[in-house]
Amino acid sequence: MRFAPGTGAWLAALCSSRVLSATWFVAYSAVLPLTQAAWGLSGKEAGMIQAAFYLGYLTSLFIVGFLADHYGAKRTFLVTGIAAWSSPILFVLFADGFWSALWLHALTGLCQGGSYTPALALINDNVARERRGRAMGFLIAGSSAGYAICLLVAGAALKFTDWRGTLGVVAMMPVFSWILGIIVLQQTQNLVHARPAGESLLASLPAVWRNRRGMLSIWGYSCHNWELLGLWAWLPAFLTAALLLNGSSPENALLFTALTYIANIAGSIVGGTMADRWGRTQTILLWSSVSLVLSFTIGWLIALPIALLVTLACLYNFAGIADSSTHSTVLAESVPPHYLGVAYAVRSVIGFGMGVISPVVFGWALDHFSGESYAWGVAWMTLGLGGLLGPLATWKLRRLR
């Protein structure tokens, strides 16, 4: 099968590849209560393992940004895909405690960046501007679909095997992602955008820092990431605690969390479509404000009936992801194409750097107030406090534009 670049079929296949590669991103969260009990982990240690993945991931995004600018997005996407499917298998085989899980999960994160930044660049190169926001929304939706599939598969697998067997099932999906990527990009040109005469690749770094529009976009995205990555790391454990408090079976936590990731899919598509029709910054301001309200409130509502709490969690995930693709689109439209990869790299270091910290801060707050009725409320508020400056950066960008 051959796919013409930029067509609906091409985009659907590229997003499907992203679906399969993204399944590993929440695999650890899916089994966190089991590994936490098996390895005797504190909340802070459990958060550190997830943070190690984010740290590896942001490092990989920084590296592949330069690789995509220098070697082309297509070539980077396919070559790094080999590491993306092989590293989860190593985690499944050898993780057996805090330190081994910490380093191996960091390795899996270090190998995952090639499936994201180059894919954004491929869409920017091959999809027309009037459809670009929605196209990037579909790619982000593919990530959310992968998270939901991972949790559904993990929930089913845990009925028949332990946490290691469950992760083994999930680890097979990135293999198929890489194979699909090879198929979909057969006819896609590997573009390397020309640089101004005499400008080196490293010169792109100060150029990004001097680009005010680009940096405002990056700061807005970074605060958004503080909320979103903390949310994804701790939502399964939060719903497990809520189910226990309500006297329900905690095994349903993964199913309910999967529902919230389905809301992610809708949020990505709706947000991207709104950005094309209503405006980029307006879309970001709307959904970042909704997300902030939920960050400050949802932890205090843990005793709500579980159906209502899951509904709020779905809205939280919807709002949290609805501006993600728009942030990516805004940055792509704010910097010259010859250093877009480096701009994404800078954004990754700052944005995912904040995403590395937020789950640890969340876990620290949970440990510090352990045993108190308001522990979850305070922990969730740490995400809101870290995300407060995001709408301000976007508002400044809106006035500048």
Steps between C-alpha positions, in 0.01 A plus 500: 500500500628847408393827660519838323650754743253741658187304407242386752615139467862603558408698810282218634780247458759732658268561796438125531873449529500758778215315673708184525822674604324703771371191681823470699475854637245405767596135544678569830206706630267212411680263739626761749292377799634146446865593457478746787382220728741240358806723528400684819510841335400827666290750306813705434692198367209398279487853361877498444474192276239673287707819505802301376299405193411864437863603551614244243219605270584870510865414431398296198275779372790743524728266307251405228415867443856556378499169311176589321638837388830347386395164354131553428186411693422180310843346544509594870152357557588162353851453643410598856198269481733203548601624845139588580381139476805323642543695827160409654588134460811558712287657774264202501787252526722669759308754716490355851505782756536873541847551352470260208154638415628858528785452253316271261196724488729796434646298210156431354424872516834579336400283204147634440548854363534401136131412475384851597708800388578362151131411459403861574759616245365255242150644544633855480682415176219310329164637620357836387479778759120514503489133607818495707352570844249219464765268354724555802192451715453159344863412576460602864171309504697199381717531808192509723351202320824312570475585869139377512585179313790435736278531805225284351747232394677518837170471686410190299847346529513543877212256529729227366855598590711719730637847438802371307290292262269796450789730407627230263172514307513880479867495391407318177293788367793738423642225276192521277519880514845495340389259227200720417726807491717336234191428289333841526813705419608310188397784266575786740800712413771542761520880510803685637424874498783719375675729747618853434851504360762457771253420780585188699253263662603617849427861402133404507506488881556875559267570208219321685572693821484830308168413339253661741188344349660158506616531861160620623353191335762284668432645848126455459553139394737436791246604763242291317737202525542544875127436539455237233789268582425516870139416420592199290749368754265507799143466369490116513619500863252779587206308355618185679496693829155640418363153429637367828349796686163428339524130586527396134741260331830674413540278193259734320744790533677417174169478315391838633840654422476362147169685463675825588756436224215450256399851604859596406432385146194720470684791664788484253273496196264768631791722609679468165180570306422803717851632440448488123155662511501726806866590548813352658542708815127522574486120508798472732364761743160333525617148571796588720263696725261204530791269579627732773162509673496120515859482625403709799178312576499133402718376788255641753215307337636148550195400708255577218301210350741322270291564185511875562871494584582309181293752303707783646820306424384464138440874478842560659676283243292656218598853603859406583568363152276730293770765462796263446482482121437875484820568696689289243332677209572845643869422541523360147349823367722724717847387389668444160479138376878450490519508880155366592656176628731694731206712619315181589818381671522811718131467579552139598778577745301772674154345466582143584749620758204645684314175434786310666467708815124513541435127573775509764357814663156339489635185669689706758180687593313171525768356731527817711126513571454123513214400724329838472162527333626783282818327373367445148360853486837656577680265261277593206536869581874473435411439135281811490766718660758389244265566209388850596746689279400314183193710413698817574768406245229419246327832565824686434546299180146589394566873552831473315343329202 
